[in-house]
C-alpha cells in the first residue's frame, strides 16, 4: 500500500511517500510496524496523540481496520484557515 | 456550490457576483494572514491534494443539508502567502440570515480542525515553524 506523510511527519521521516507491504490489521498495528523501521520513523510516531490518519482520503481513528485501503496518510492535527 | 483549492489570490467581491441568486441572505467570511508577533513574514500552507478537495466538498454538502442552503462556496489557498493576504473564504446563501450565519460558522469550525491543511509561520530571518493545532478549535466543533 501507499503511505503518505505530511507536514512535520514528512520532515521527520525524510520523504513524502513510500510503498510498503504489510500484514497489519489496523492503523495502530501499521504504525507499530513503521515505527520499528528506523529512528526517523520512530521519531515521527513517538507521540501518537499528535498524529492523525486518513484511509483512502477519509479521516479515521487509529483503531480502524486497514481493510482494502490502497492509500494511508499520516499527518499532524490540521491548522487550516 | 463549489470548493476550490488554489495557490493564486482571489477577490472575495468578484467571487460573490452571481452567488446565491434569489437567496434572502448571503454571509461571507474571509480570513487573512495575521501577524501576531509583529515580525512574521508570512505563511507556508501545505495540504493533501485529493483529500482536501474531497473534504471541502463533503463539508459544504453537509452544511447545505443541515442549514438548507441555496448556495455555498469555499476557497482555500496553499503555498506561500504574505502577511495581509487572504487565505480562505466561505460564502453561504440561504432564505434567512440565521441559517446563513450559522452555516458559515459551522464550516469555519470544520475547516479549522478537519480539513487537511497545515500552516508554517515564516519568521523575520526566513526560518519557519509549524503552527500547533489549538484545543479551542477542536472544542469549537463540539458546539455542532
Interface residues (C-beta under 8 A of the other chain):
Chain A: X4 X6 X7 X8 X54 X57 X59 X73 X75 X76 X77 X78 X79 X80 X81
Chain B: X31 X45 X46 X47 X48 X50 X51 X54 X55 X76 X87 X88 X108 X111 X112 X113 X114 X115 X116 X117 X118 X119 X120 X130 X131 X132 X133 X134 X137 X138
